[in-house]
Every structure is written in C-alpha cells, then in structure tokens.
C-alpha cells in the first residue's frame, strides 16, 4: 500500500473513531479522554529543559513538526499573568469539532499542560484552559485557573 493510500485509510479510521466517541460520550467526556491522550503523548515525547520561552517553543515545534501537527507560538502576558500558547495547523478530522475542524483541540490542552508541568521547577498547580478556538488556530492560557 502506498503512503498516500495509508494516509487515506488512517483519516477514514480517525473520522469514524471521532464520530463514535462523540456518539457515545458527549462533549465533556470526549474532551477528558482527549486531554488524557495529550498527556500520554507528552509523557512519551518529553521536552528537554529550556531556559526561556523561545527555546521552549523551538523544542515544542520540533516535536509538532515531526508529527505533522502544526506549530506553536508562546508569549507571556504580564497583564493576565499567563503563558499564551497559540497553536496553528492542528490536523482536522473533517468537520468534527466545535467549531468544525477542531475536534483534536482537547488533545492540545493535555499535551501542553503535561509538557509545561514536567519542566524543572514547574508549578504543578498551574493549568491550561482554552481561550479561543477557530478552524485555523487554538489559543490556550497556562496559569492559575
């Protein structure tokens, strides 16, 4: 089977899986499951210690590029006292998700939170929350909830 044919089969499988999970679990349970998947991805793909947000973003983008999962930009918001994470290029699973094409957004919550909480000296009381989701990007805030 060619690489292109394999990609088509995997996309068909993922769409069917997304539809089935949504059909049996509902939004809150689905997002909890997907956050767990993101945490698992982070634990099996740890980041090296980074000295600043620029180095950290480079490490994150290296992992994301290897998976074909887009890229991220990190920025500290002094006014909100959070780390703003802007992720673009999240793979879509057809029109699944709200808004359409953003079904995997909860995976990013688990992924980034686990990566950040695993850094040396991390304050594990900090958490991720979705700030804005569109078909082109997901904005997350990492800080006190």
C-alpha positions as a LaTeX table, in Angstrom:
\begin{tabular}{lrrr}
\hline
Residue & $x$ (\AA) & $y$ (\AA) & $z$ (\AA) \\
\hline
Unk1 & 0.00 & 0.00 & 0.00 \\
Unk2 & 1.37 & 3.43 & $-0.90$ \\
Unk3 & 2.00 & 6.10 & 1.73 \\
Unk4 & $-0.85$ & 8.18 & 0.29 \\
Unk5 & $-3.26$ & 5.22 & 0.48 \\
Unk6 & $-2.22$ & 4.58 & 4.09 \\
Unk7 & $-2.94$ & 8.22 & 4.96 \\
Unk8 & $-6.42$ & 7.93 & 3.44 \\
Unk9 & $-7.14$ & 4.78 & 5.49 \\
Unk10 & $-5.90$ & 6.43 & 8.71 \\
Unk11 & $-8.01$ & 9.55 & 8.08 \\
Unk12 & $-11.08$ & 7.37 & 7.49 \\
Unk13 & $-10.36$ & 5.46 & 10.69 \\
Unk14 & $-9.87$ & 8.66 & 12.72 \\
Unk15 & $-13.09$ & 10.18 & 11.41 \\
Unk16 & $-15.05$ & 7.04 & 12.30 \\
Unk17 & $-13.39$ & 6.99 & 15.73 \\
Unk18 & $-14.24$ & 10.66 & 16.30 \\
Unk19 & $-17.86$ & 10.11 & 15.33 \\
Unk20 & $-18.13$ & 7.04 & 17.56 \\
Unk21 & $-16.58$ & 8.76 & 20.59 \\
Unk22 & $-18.87$ & 11.75 & 20.14 \\
Unk23 & $-21.87$ & 9.46 & 19.76 \\
Unk24 & $-21.25$ & 7.53 & 22.95 \\
Unk25 & $-19.66$ & 10.00 & 25.30 \\
Unk26 & $-20.72$ & 13.58 & 24.67 \\
Unk27 & $-18.53$ & 16.67 & 24.72 \\
Unk28 & $-17.25$ & 16.73 & 28.30 \\
Unk29 & $-16.29$ & 13.04 & 28.41 \\
Unk30 & $-14.75$ & 13.27 & 24.93 \\
Unk31 & $-12.60$ & 16.23 & 25.94 \\
Unk32 & $-11.48$ & 14.47 & 29.14 \\
Unk33 & $-10.46$ & 11.43 & 27.10 \\
Unk34 & $-8.61$ & 13.55 & 24.54 \\
Unk35 & $-6.79$ & 15.54 & 27.25 \\
Unk36 & $-5.58$ & 12.18 & 28.58 \\
Unk37 & $-4.34$ & 11.28 & 25.11 \\
Unk38 & $-2.45$ & 14.58 & 25.01 \\
Unk39 & $-0.87$ & 13.90 & 28.41 \\
Unk40 & 0.18 & 10.46 & 27.18 \\
Unk41 & 1.74 & 11.99 & 24.04 \\
Unk42 & 3.71 & 14.41 & 26.23 \\
Unk43 & 4.95 & 11.69 & 28.57 \\
Unk44 & 6.22 & 9.56 & 25.69 \\
Unk45 & 7.77 & 12.59 & 23.97 \\
Unk46 & 9.29 & 14.66 & 26.78 \\
Unk47 & 10.94 & 18.00 & 26.18 \\
Unk48 & 14.45 & 18.86 & 27.35 \\
Unk49 & 14.76 & 21.60 & 29.96 \\
Unk50 & 14.63 & 25.00 & 28.31 \\
Unk51 & 15.97 & 28.27 & 29.61 \\
Unk52 & 13.34 & 30.58 & 28.10 \\
Unk53 & 10.08 & 30.62 & 26.14 \\
Unk54 & 11.87 & 30.95 & 22.79 \\
Unk55 & 13.91 & 27.79 & 23.38 \\
Unk56 & 10.85 & 26.02 & 24.73 \\
Unk57 & 8.81 & 26.93 & 21.65 \\
Unk58 & 11.59 & 25.61 & 19.40 \\
Unk59 & 11.55 & 22.27 & 21.24 \\
Unk60 & 7.75 & 22.06 & 21.06 \\
Unk61 & 7.74 & 22.95 & 17.37 \\
Unk62 & 10.35 & 20.28 & 16.68 \\
Unk63 & 8.03 & 17.61 & 18.15 \\
Unk64 & 4.91 & 19.02 & 16.48 \\
Unk65 & 6.60 & 19.19 & 13.05 \\
Unk66 & 7.67 & 15.56 & 13.34 \\
Unk67 & 4.03 & 14.59 & 13.89 \\
Unk68 & 2.63 & 16.92 & 11.22 \\
Unk69 & 0.68 & 18.71 & 13.97 \\
Unk70 & 1.34 & 22.34 & 13.08 \\
Unk71 & 3.28 & 24.81 & 15.19 \\
Unk72 & 3.06 & 26.91 & 18.32 \\
Unk73 & 3.96 & 30.38 & 19.46 \\
Unk74 & 4.48 & 31.22 & 23.14 \\
Unk75 & 4.06 & 34.64 & 24.72 \\
Unk76 & 3.92 & 35.72 & 28.34 \\
Unk77 & 1.01 & 38.04 & 29.15 \\
Unk78 & 2.01 & 40.16 & 32.12 \\
Unk79 & $-1.46$ & 41.69 & 32.39 \\
Unk80 & $-3.21$ & 38.31 & 32.64 \\
Unk81 & $-0.24$ & 36.60 & 34.34 \\
Unk82 & $-0.45$ & 33.62 & 31.98 \\
Unk83 & 1.55 & 31.99 & 29.24 \\
Unk84 & $-0.37$ & 32.37 & 25.98 \\
Unk85 & 0.01 & 29.42 & 23.64 \\
Unk86 & $-1.14$ & 29.95 & 20.07 \\
Unk87 & $-1.25$ & 26.73 & 18.09 \\
Unk88 & $-1.81$ & 26.78 & 14.34 \\
Unk89 & $-2.06$ & 23.92 & 11.88 \\
Unk90 & $-3.88$ & 21.43 & 14.11 \\
Unk91 & $-4.84$ & 18.45 & 11.94 \\
Unk92 & $-8.54$ & 18.45 & 11.20 \\
Unk93 & $-10.77$ & 15.42 & 11.15 \\
Unk94 & $-13.20$ & 16.63 & 8.55 \\
Unk95 & $-15.86$ & 18.82 & 10.09 \\
Unk96 & $-15.64$ & 17.18 & 13.52 \\
Unk97 & $-15.39$ & 19.54 & 16.46 \\
Unk98 & $-16.87$ & 22.84 & 17.53 \\
Unk99 & $-16.09$ & 24.90 & 15.58 \\
Unk100 & $-15.83$ & 22.41 & 12.71 \\
Unk101 & $-12.35$ & 21.02 & 12.15 \\
Unk102 & $-11.16$ & 21.42 & 15.75 \\
Unk103 & $-12.01$ & 18.02 & 17.24 \\
Unk104 & $-8.42$ & 17.48 & 18.44 \\
Unk105 & $-8.20$ & 20.77 & 20.40 \\
Unk106 & $-8.57$ & 19.00 & 23.76 \\
Unk107 & $-5.51$ & 16.88 & 22.92 \\
Unk108 & $-3.50$ & 20.11 & 22.84 \\
Unk109 & $-4.72$ & 21.00 & 26.34 \\
Unk110 & $-3.34$ & 17.76 & 27.76 \\
Unk111 & $-0.18$ & 17.88 & 25.66 \\
Unk112 & 0.89 & 21.41 & 26.55 \\
Unk113 & $-0.14$ & 21.17 & 30.19 \\
Unk114 & 1.87 & 17.97 & 30.66 \\
Unk115 & 4.91 & 19.36 & 28.84 \\
Unk116 & 4.86 & 22.55 & 30.93 \\
Unk117 & 4.20 & 20.78 & 34.23 \\
Unk118 & 7.12 & 18.41 & 33.57 \\
Unk119 & 9.67 & 21.22 & 33.25 \\
Unk120 & 12.14 & 21.58 & 36.15 \\
Unk121 & 10.75 & 23.93 & 38.78 \\
Unk122 & 7.25 & 23.94 & 37.27 \\
Unk123 & 4.35 & 24.98 & 39.48 \\
Unk124 & 2.05 & 21.97 & 39.11 \\
Unk125 & $-0.91$ & 23.97 & 40.38 \\
Unk126 & $-0.99$ & 25.83 & 37.04 \\
Unk127 & $-3.35$ & 24.54 & 34.38 \\
Unk128 & $-4.34$ & 25.00 & 30.75 \\
Unk129 & $-7.65$ & 26.42 & 29.63 \\
Unk130 & $-8.91$ & 27.06 & 26.13 \\
Unk131 & $-9.28$ & 30.73 & 25.38 \\
Unk132 & $-10.23$ & 30.76 & 21.72 \\
Unk133 & $-10.72$ & 28.10 & 19.06 \\
Unk134 & $-11.18$ & 28.67 & 15.35 \\
Unk135 & $-10.68$ & 26.45 & 12.36 \\
Unk136 & $-7.21$ & 27.99 & 11.93 \\
Unk137 & $-5.88$ & 28.16 & 15.48 \\
Unk138 & $-6.29$ & 27.26 & 19.12 \\
Unk139 & $-5.30$ & 29.75 & 21.82 \\
Unk140 & $-4.61$ & 28.32 & 25.27 \\
Unk141 & $-3.79$ & 30.04 & 28.55 \\
Unk142 & $-1.46$ & 28.40 & 31.04 \\
Unk143 & $-1.73$ & 29.82 & 34.53 \\
Unk144 & $-3.92$ & 29.87 & 37.60 \\
Unk145 & $-7.42$ & 28.76 & 36.75 \\
\hline
\end{tabular}
